Amino acid sequence: MKNVKNISDVWVRFRAQDAGAVTIDFVVITAAIIGLTIAVLGAVGARSVDLASDVGSTLSKFELWGIGGGPLIQ
């Protein structure tokens, strides 16, 4: 480092530089989004599997008919 007289000069120069600030902000925001997604999926995931199973069992009770009048699924 050029013309460094003491550690406070280094600290002042360090605080004045903001070249990587956008990258740090991006990393922090991305980590927060990922953490929130994991939390939401953990809270909602088990219930959504149960709901999908209920919907599937309800739909399996219905019989689908084709255009010609015969059963579409046998």
TORKOL-514960 format. One record per atom (N, C-alpha, C, O): residue in one letter; x, y, z; atom name; residue number from 1. Coordinates in pm, 1 decimal. Layout:
R type        u        v        w atom seq
R    a        X        Y        Z   CA NUM
...
//
This chain:
R type        u        v        w atom seq
R    m     83.1   -116.6      0.0    N   1
R    m      0.0      0.0      0.0   CA   1
R    m     88.3    123.9      0.0    C   1
R    m    191.1    129.5     67.5    O   1
R    k     46.6    220.3    -75.5    N   2
R    k    125.8    341.6    -85.6   CA   2
R    k     92.4    439.3     27.1    C   2
R    k    -23.9    459.6     61.8    O   2
R    n    194.9    497.6     81.6    N   3
R    n    181.0    606.9    177.7   CA   3
R    n     88.1    574.8    294.6    C   3
R    n      5.4    657.7    332.7    O   3
R    v    101.1    456.6    350.8    N   4
R    v     21.0    420.8    466.8   CA   4
R    v     98.2    461.2    590.8    C   4
R    v    207.3    410.3    616.5    O   4
R    k     41.1    553.2    667.6    N   5
R    k    108.6    600.8    788.1   CA   5
R    k     66.0    520.3    910.3    C   5
R    k    148.3    491.5    997.2    O   5
R    n    -58.7    484.6    917.6    N   6
R    n   -105.3    404.1   1029.7   CA   6
R    n   -229.3    325.4    989.2    C   6
R    n   -276.9    337.6    876.4    O   6
R    i   -280.8    245.8   1080.1    N   7
R    i   -394.1    159.3   1049.6   CA   7
R    i   -521.8    238.7   1022.2    C   7
R    i   -609.0    191.8    949.1    O   7
R    s   -533.4    357.0   1079.2    N   8
R    s   -654.0    435.9   1053.4   CA   8
R    s   -661.3    480.8    908.5    C   8
R    s   -770.9    494.6    854.2    O   8
R    d   -547.5    503.7    844.8    N   9
R    d   -548.9    536.2    701.1   CA   9
R    d   -601.8    419.1    619.5    C   9
R    d   -679.8    437.0    525.9    O   9
R    v   -558.7    300.4    655.9    N  10
R    v   -606.4    180.4    586.1   CA  10
R    v   -756.6    166.3    604.9    C  10
R    v   -828.6    137.0    509.4    O  10
R    w   -804.2    186.7    726.6    N  11
R    w   -946.5    174.4    756.3   CA  11
R    w  -1029.4    277.5    678.5    C  11
R    w  -1136.1    244.9    626.6    O  11
R    v   -981.2    399.1    670.7    N  12
R    v  -1053.0    504.6    598.5   CA  12
R    v  -1060.5    470.0    450.2    C  12
R    v  -1165.5    486.5    388.2    O  12
R    r   -951.9    422.8    393.5    N  13
R    r   -952.3    383.9    251.6   CA  13
R    r  -1044.4    263.9    227.0    C  13
R    r  -1115.7    257.6    126.8    O  13
R    f  -1040.9    169.4    320.7    N  14
R    f  -1126.5     50.9    307.0   CA  14
R    f  -1273.9     91.2    308.6    C  14
R    f  -1351.6     43.1    226.1    O  14
R    r  -1312.7    177.3    399.7    N  15
R    r  -1451.6    220.5    411.4   CA  15
R    r  -1495.4    303.5    290.5    C  15
R    r  -1614.1    306.4    258.0    O  15
R    a  -1402.5    370.2    224.2    N  16
R    a  -1436.3    454.6    109.3   CA  16
R    a  -1461.5    371.6    -16.7    C  16
R    a  -1528.2    418.7   -108.8    O  16
R    q  -1410.0    250.8    -22.0    N  17
R    q  -1426.4    166.2   -140.0   CA  17
R    q  -1558.7     91.4   -130.6    C  17
R    q  -1590.5     32.7    -27.1    O  17
R    d  -1635.5     93.8   -239.2    N  18
R    d  -1762.1     21.9   -240.7   CA  18
R    d  -1777.9    -60.4   -369.3    C  18
R    d  -1889.7    -82.7   -415.6    O  18
R    a  -1667.5   -104.5   -425.5    N  19
R    a  -1671.4   -177.3   -552.6   CA  19
R    a  -1745.3   -309.8   -541.5    C  19
R    a  -1811.3   -349.5   -637.6    O  19
R    g  -1737.6   -379.9   -429.2    N  20
R    g  -1803.1   -509.8   -415.5   CA  20
R    g  -1934.9   -505.6   -342.0    C  20
R    g  -1991.0   -610.4   -310.1    O  20
R    a  -1985.5   -386.9   -314.3    N  21
R    a  -2107.1   -373.5   -234.9   CA  21
R    a  -2228.7   -435.1   -303.7    C  21
R    a  -2312.4   -496.8   -237.8    O  21
R    v  -2238.9   -419.3   -433.9    N  22
R    v  -2352.9   -473.8   -507.0   CA  22
R    v  -2349.6   -625.9   -503.0    C  22
R    v  -2453.9   -689.8   -489.6    O  22
R    t  -2232.8   -683.3   -514.5    N  23
R    t  -2219.5   -828.8   -509.2   CA  23
R    t  -2260.5   -881.6   -372.9    C  23
R    t  -2331.3   -981.9   -363.8    O  23
R    i  -2217.3   -816.1   -268.6    N  24
R    i  -2253.7   -857.4   -133.5   CA  24
R    i  -2404.2   -845.7   -113.2    C  24
R    i  -2466.0   -935.6    -56.2    O  24
R    d  -2463.4   -736.7   -159.1    N  25
R    d  -2609.1   -720.5   -148.2   CA  25
R    d  -2681.3   -832.3   -221.2    C  25
R    d  -2778.1   -888.0   -169.3    O  25
R    f  -2635.5   -865.5   -340.6    N  26
R    f  -2697.2   -971.7   -419.4   CA  26
R    f  -2688.8  -1105.2   -346.8    C  26
R    f  -2786.8  -1179.5   -342.2    O  26
R    v  -2573.3  -1135.9   -290.4    N  27
R    v  -2555.1  -1262.6   -218.8   CA  27
R    v  -2646.1  -1268.4    -96.4    C  27
R    v  -2707.6  -1371.8    -70.4    O  27
R    v  -2655.3  -1160.9    -22.3    N  28
R    v  -2739.9  -1158.4     97.7   CA  28
R    v  -2887.6  -1172.8     61.0    C  28
R    v  -2960.1  -1248.7    125.2    O  28
R    i  -2931.7  -1101.6    -40.1    N  29
R    i  -3072.0  -1110.8    -82.3   CA  29
R    i  -3103.8  -1249.9   -135.6    C  29
R    i  -3210.0  -1304.5   -105.4    O  29
R    t  -3013.9  -1307.9   -214.1    N  30
R    t  -3034.9  -1442.6   -266.6   CA  30
R    t  -3042.5  -1544.1   -153.5    C  30
R    t  -3128.3  -1632.4   -155.7    O  30
R    a  -2954.9  -1533.1    -55.6    N  31
R    a  -2958.2  -1624.9     58.7   CA  31
R    a  -3088.5  -1609.6    137.0    C  31
R    a  -3144.5  -1708.9    183.5    O  31
R    a  -3136.4  -1488.4    151.6    N  32
R    a  -3263.0  -1466.3    222.1   CA  32
R    a  -3380.1  -1528.1    146.8    C  32
R    a  -3468.8  -1587.4    208.2    O  32
R    i  -3381.3  -1514.8     16.0    N  33
R    i  -3488.5  -1573.6    -65.2   CA  33
R    i  -3485.4  -1725.7    -55.7    C  33
R    i  -3590.1  -1789.0    -42.6    O  33
R    i  -3367.4  -1784.3    -62.2    N  34
R    i  -3355.3  -1929.9    -51.8   CA  34
R    i  -3400.0  -1977.2     86.3    C  34
R    i  -3471.6  -2076.7     97.5    O  34
R    g  -3358.7  -1907.0    190.4    N  35
R    g  -3400.1  -1944.1    325.4   CA  35
R    g  -3550.4  -1934.5    344.4    C  35
R    g  -3610.8  -2021.9    406.6    O  35
R    l  -3610.6  -1830.1    292.0    N  36
R    l  -3755.0  -1813.9    301.4   CA  36
R    l  -3828.1  -1923.5    223.5    C  36
R    l  -3929.6  -1975.6    269.8    O  36
R    t  -3777.2  -1957.9    107.1    N  37
R    t  -3837.4  -2064.4     27.4   CA  37
R    t  -3833.2  -2197.4    101.4    C  37
R    t  -3932.0  -2270.7    103.4    O  37
R    i  -3720.0  -2228.5    161.7    N  38
R    i  -3707.6  -2353.4    237.2   CA  38
R    i  -3804.3  -2353.5    355.7    C  38
R    i  -3866.7  -2455.7    384.2    O  38
R    a  -3817.3  -2241.3    424.1    N  39
R    a  -3909.0  -2233.1    537.9   CA  39
R    a  -4054.2  -2251.6    495.0    C  39
R    a  -4130.2  -2322.4    561.0    O  39
R    v  -4092.2  -2188.6    385.6    N  40
R    v  -4230.3  -2200.6    337.2   CA  40
R    v  -4259.1  -2343.0    290.4    C  40
R    v  -4364.7  -2398.2    321.1    O  40
R    l  -4166.3  -2402.1    216.9    N  41
R    l  -4187.6  -2539.5    171.3   CA  41
R    l  -4194.2  -2637.1    288.0    C  41
R    l  -4270.0  -2734.1    283.9    O  41
R    g  -4116.1  -2612.1    391.0    N  42
R    g  -4122.3  -2697.6    508.4   CA  42
R    g  -4255.6  -2688.0    579.3    C  42
R    g  -4306.8  -2788.1    629.5    O  42
R    a  -4311.9  -2568.9    584.0    N  43
R    a  -4439.5  -2548.3    652.2   CA  43
R    a  -4558.3  -2596.7    569.6    C  43
R    a  -4656.1  -2646.5    625.4    O  43
R    v  -4551.1  -2582.9    439.3    N  44
R    v  -4664.5  -2613.1    352.7   CA  44
R    v  -4651.7  -2749.7    285.4    C  44
R    v  -4751.8  -2807.2    242.6    O  44
R    g  -4531.1  -2801.2    276.0    N  45
R    g  -4505.8  -2921.7    198.1   CA  45
R    g  -4586.8  -3043.0    238.7    C  45
R    g  -4645.4  -3109.0    152.8    O  45
R    a  -4591.9  -3074.2    367.1    N  46
R    a  -4662.3  -3194.3    411.9   CA  46
R    a  -4812.1  -3182.8    385.4    C  46
R    a  -4875.9  -3279.7    344.3    O  46
R    r  -4867.4  -3065.6    408.7    N  47
R    r  -5011.4  -3046.6    385.6   CA  47
R    r  -5045.2  -3054.0    237.2    C  47
R    r  -5151.8  -3103.9    201.2    O  47
R    s  -4957.9  -3006.0    151.5    N  48
R    s  -4986.8  -3009.9      7.9   CA  48
R    s  -4985.8  -3153.1    -44.4    C  48
R    s  -5061.7  -3185.1   -135.9    O  48
R    v  -4901.7  -3239.8     11.5    N  49
R    v  -4902.0  -3380.8    -28.6   CA  49
R    v  -5033.5  -3445.3     12.4    C  49
R    v  -5091.5  -3522.0    -64.6    O  49
R    d  -5081.3  -3415.0    133.3    N  50
R    d  -5209.8  -3468.6    177.8   CA  50
R    d  -5324.2  -3418.5     90.3    C  50
R    d  -5414.3  -3494.8     55.6    O  50
R    l  -5320.5  -3291.9     55.2    N  51
R    l  -5425.3  -3234.6    -29.4   CA  51
R    l  -5424.0  -3298.1   -168.0    C  51
R    l  -5530.1  -3328.3   -222.7    O  51
R    a  -5307.4  -3318.7   -224.7    N  52
R    a  -5298.1  -3382.3   -357.1   CA  52
R    a  -5351.6  -3525.3   -351.8    C  52
R    a  -5416.5  -3570.7   -445.9    O  52
R    s  -5325.1  -3595.1   -244.2    N  53
R    s  -5376.8  -3731.0   -228.0   CA  53
R    s  -5529.2  -3729.8   -218.0    C  53
R    s  -5596.0  -3814.6   -277.1    O  53
R    d  -5583.6  -3635.0   -144.2    N  54
R    d  -5729.7  -3623.3   -132.4   CA  54
R    d  -5793.8  -3591.7   -267.2    C  54
R    d  -5897.0  -3649.1   -301.9    O  54
R    v  -5734.5  -3502.3   -341.8    N  55
R    v  -5786.8  -3467.1   -474.4   CA  55
R    v  -5780.3  -3588.4   -567.3    C  55
R    v  -5874.8  -3615.0   -641.6    O  55
R    g  -5669.9  -3661.4   -563.0    N  56
R    g  -5656.6  -3780.3   -646.9   CA  56
R    g  -5758.9  -3886.5   -614.9    C  56
R    g  -5815.1  -3947.6   -705.8    O  56
R    s  -5784.4  -3909.9   -486.2    N  57
R    s  -5883.4  -4011.9   -449.6   CA  57
R    s  -6024.2  -3967.7   -486.6    C  57
R    s  -6107.4  -4050.5   -523.4    O  57
R    t  -6051.8  -3836.7   -476.9    N  58
R    t  -6183.7  -3786.9   -516.8   CA  58
R    t  -6203.1  -3799.4   -667.1    C  58
R    t  -6309.9  -3840.5   -712.4    O  58
R    l  -6102.1  -3764.6   -744.3    N  59
R    l  -6113.3  -3773.1   -890.3   CA  59
R    l  -6121.8  -3916.8   -938.6    C  59
R    l  -6181.4  -3942.8  -1043.1    O  59
R    s  -6063.9  -4010.3   -865.5    N  60
R    s  -6067.0  -4150.0   -909.2   CA  60
R    s  -6206.7  -4209.8   -896.0    C  60
R    s  -6232.7  -4316.3   -952.1    O  60
R    k  -6296.3  -4145.0   -824.3    N  61
R    k  -6433.7  -4194.1   -809.5   CA  61
R    k  -6519.6  -4163.2   -932.1    C  61
R    k  -6625.4  -4223.6   -950.2    O  61
R    f  -6475.4  -4070.2  -1015.8    N  62
R    f  -6552.2  -4031.5  -1133.2   CA  62
R    f  -6510.9  -4115.2  -1253.3    C  62
R    f  -6395.1  -4154.9  -1266.5    O  62
R    e  -6606.3  -4141.0  -1339.5    N  63
R    e  -6579.4  -4217.1  -1460.4   CA  63
R    e  -6581.5  -4121.8  -1579.3    C  63
R    e  -6676.7  -4045.5  -1596.0    O  63
R    l  -6479.4  -4125.4  -1660.1    N  64
R    l  -6470.3  -4038.1  -1776.7   CA  64
R    l  -6528.0  -4108.0  -1898.6    C  64
R    l  -6501.6  -4226.0  -1921.9    O  64
R    w  -6606.9  -4034.7  -1976.4    N  65
R    w  -6668.8  -4090.5  -2095.9   CA  65
R    w  -6613.9  -4020.4  -2219.0    C  65
R    w  -6593.2  -3899.1  -2220.0    O  65
R    g  -6591.0  -4099.3  -2321.7    N  66
R    g  -6537.8  -4046.7  -2446.2   CA  66
R    g  -6646.6  -3985.6  -2531.7    C  66
R    g  -6762.8  -3980.7  -2491.3    O  66
R    i  -6609.3  -3938.9  -2650.0    N  67
R    i  -6702.5  -3873.6  -2740.9   CA  67
R    i  -6807.6  -3972.8  -2792.3    C  67
R    i  -6923.5  -3935.5  -2810.4    O  67
R    g  -6769.3  -4095.8  -2815.3    N  68
R    g  -6861.1  -4195.5  -2868.6   CA  68
R    g  -6956.3  -4252.6  -2762.9    C  68
R    g  -7039.0  -4337.1  -2797.2    O  68
R    g  -6948.9  -4212.3  -2640.7    N  69
R    g  -7039.3  -4260.9  -2538.0   CA  69
R    g  -6980.8  -4372.2  -2452.4    C  69
R    g  -7038.9  -4407.6  -2349.8    O  69
R    g  -6866.7  -4428.3  -2492.4    N  70
R    g  -6805.8  -4535.4  -2414.8   CA  70
R    g  -6708.8  -4479.8  -2312.6    C  70
R    g  -6670.5  -4363.0  -2317.9    O  70
R    p  -6670.2  -4564.5  -2220.5    N  71
R    p  -6574.9  -4518.2  -2117.9   CA  71
R    p  -6439.9  -4481.0  -2179.0    C  71
R    p  -6386.7  -4553.7  -2263.0    O  71
R    l  -6385.7  -4368.7  -2136.5    N  72
R    l  -6257.8  -4321.2  -2186.2   CA  72
R    l  -6144.8  -4398.3  -2120.4    C  72
R    l  -6046.0  -4431.8  -2185.7    O  72
R    i  -6158.4  -4426.1  -1993.5    N  73
R    i  -6058.5  -4499.9  -1919.2   CA  73
R    i  -6120.9  -4628.8  -1867.4    C  73
R    i  -6226.3  -4626.2  -1803.9    O  73
R    q  -6057.4  -4738.1  -1893.8    N  74
R    q  -6113.3  -4866.4  -1851.4   CA  74
R    q  -6035.0  -4925.6  -1739.4    C  74
R    q  -6068.3  -5033.8  -1691.2    O  74
//
